[in-house]
Amino acid sequence: QVQLVESGGGLVQAGDSLRLACAASGRTFSSATMGWFRQAPGKEREFVAAIRWSTSSTYYADSVKGRFTVSRDNAKNTVYLQMNSLKPEDTAVYYCAARLRWVTMVTRQGEYTDWGQGTQVTVSS
């Protein structure tokens, strides 16, 4: 059983930064693919970023490329999403997702088997 717990959300102004954390437990994550998704009110959940635990290869949605950075801390079994230059359109519930093996299509939600409860990020203009 994999547990994913997100933290770090909040209310910020446009241009500010936030760092989300996803603490993972319950399994070995050495071969895992970890993803961040978000869902804004009235919209479908969308891919934000992903990282392969073994290689640290990273992937980003075009909308966040250059502003967001995904990273991982092996010792803490934690994945981070550093979000800079936040915009009102970044407002959403952010979810951490995991699959304990290689994911071919990191942008596809169905590839991930475990999800966190989500953390709210609100960016005011």
C-alpha positions as CSV (number, residue, x, y, z in Angstrom):
1,Q,0.0,0.0,0.0
2,V,1.4,3.3,-1.1
3,Q,0.6,6.5,0.8
4,L,1.1,9.9,-0.7
5,V,0.6,13.0,1.4
6,E,0.8,16.5,-0.2
7,S,1.6,19.7,1.7
8,G,2.6,23.2,1.0
9,G,-0.4,24.7,-0.7
10,G,-1.9,28.1,0.2
11,L,-3.0,31.5,-0.9
12,V,-0.4,33.7,-2.6
13,Q,-0.3,36.7,-4.9
14,A,0.6,36.6,-8.5
15,G,4.4,36.5,-9.0
16,D,4.9,34.7,-5.7
17,S,6.4,31.2,-5.1
18,L,5.3,28.1,-3.4
19,R,6.8,24.7,-2.8
20,L,4.6,21.6,-2.7
21,A,5.8,18.4,-1.1
22,C,4.6,14.9,-1.6
23,A,5.8,12.5,1.1
24,A,5.7,8.9,-0.1
25,S,5.6,5.8,2.0
26,G,4.7,2.1,2.0
27,R,6.9,0.8,-0.8
28,T,10.3,1.1,-2.4
29,F,10.3,4.0,-4.8
30,S,13.6,3.4,-6.5
31,S,11.9,2.6,-9.8
32,A,8.9,4.8,-9.4
33,T,7.5,7.5,-11.6
34,M,6.1,10.4,-9.7
35,G,3.7,12.9,-11.2
36,W,2.0,16.2,-10.3
37,F,-1.4,17.0,-11.7
38,R,-3.9,19.8,-11.0
39,Q,-7.6,20.4,-11.3
40,A,-9.0,23.9,-11.5
41,P,-12.7,24.5,-10.7
42,G,-14.9,23.4,-13.6
43,K,-12.0,21.9,-15.5
44,E,-10.6,18.4,-16.0
45,R,-7.5,17.3,-14.1
46,E,-4.3,18.0,-16.1
47,F,-0.7,17.0,-16.1
48,V,1.8,19.5,-14.5
49,A,5.1,17.7,-14.1
50,A,6.7,14.3,-13.5
51,I,10.0,12.8,-12.4
52,R,11.5,9.4,-12.8
53,W,12.9,8.4,-9.4
54,S,15.8,6.3,-10.8
55,T,17.1,8.7,-13.4
56,S,15.7,12.1,-12.1
57,S,14.5,12.7,-15.6
58,T,11.9,15.5,-15.5
59,Y,8.9,16.4,-17.7
60,Y,6.7,19.5,-17.7
61,A,3.5,20.8,-19.2
62,D,4.1,23.7,-21.6
63,S,2.1,26.0,-19.3
64,V,4.5,25.6,-16.4
65,K,7.8,25.0,-18.2
66,G,10.4,27.5,-17.0
67,R,8.4,28.4,-13.9
68,F,8.0,25.0,-12.1
69,T,10.7,22.6,-11.1
70,V,10.1,19.0,-9.9
71,S,12.7,17.3,-7.8
72,R,13.0,14.4,-5.3
73,D,14.8,13.7,-2.0
74,N,15.8,10.1,-1.7
75,A,16.5,10.3,2.0
76,K,13.1,11.7,2.7
77,N,11.2,9.7,0.1
78,T,9.7,13.1,-0.9
79,V,9.0,14.7,-4.2
80,Y,8.8,18.5,-4.5
81,L,7.2,20.9,-6.9
82,Q,8.8,24.3,-6.7
83,M,6.4,26.9,-8.3
84,N,7.7,30.3,-9.2
85,S,6.2,33.3,-10.9
86,L,2.7,32.0,-10.0
87,K,-0.2,33.2,-12.1
88,P,-3.9,33.3,-11.2
89,E,-4.5,30.5,-13.8
90,D,-2.3,28.2,-11.7
91,T,-5.1,28.2,-9.1
92,A,-6.1,24.6,-8.6
93,V,-6.0,21.6,-6.4
94,Y,-2.6,19.9,-6.9
95,Y,-2.3,16.1,-6.7
96,C,0.7,13.9,-6.3
97,A,0.6,10.6,-8.2
98,A,2.8,7.5,-8.3
99,R,3.4,4.3,-10.0
100,L,6.1,2.0,-8.7
101,R,7.6,1.3,-12.1
102,W,8.4,2.8,-15.4
103,V,5.6,4.9,-16.9
104,T,5.7,5.3,-20.6
105,M,3.3,8.2,-20.9
106,V,4.0,10.3,-17.9
107,T,1.3,12.8,-18.9
108,R,-1.5,10.2,-18.8
109,Q,-3.4,10.1,-15.5
110,G,-4.3,6.4,-16.1
111,E,-0.7,5.4,-15.9
112,Y,-0.5,6.2,-12.2
113,T,-1.9,3.8,-9.6
114,D,-1.7,5.9,-6.4
115,W,-2.8,9.4,-5.6
116,G,-2.6,11.8,-2.8
117,Q,-5.5,13.7,-1.3
118,G,-4.6,17.0,-3.0
119,T,-3.5,20.4,-1.8
120,Q,-5.2,23.7,-2.7
121,V,-3.1,26.4,-4.4
122,T,-4.8,29.8,-4.9
123,V,-3.1,32.6,-6.7
124,S,-4.7,36.1,-6.4
125,S,-4.2,38.8,-9.1
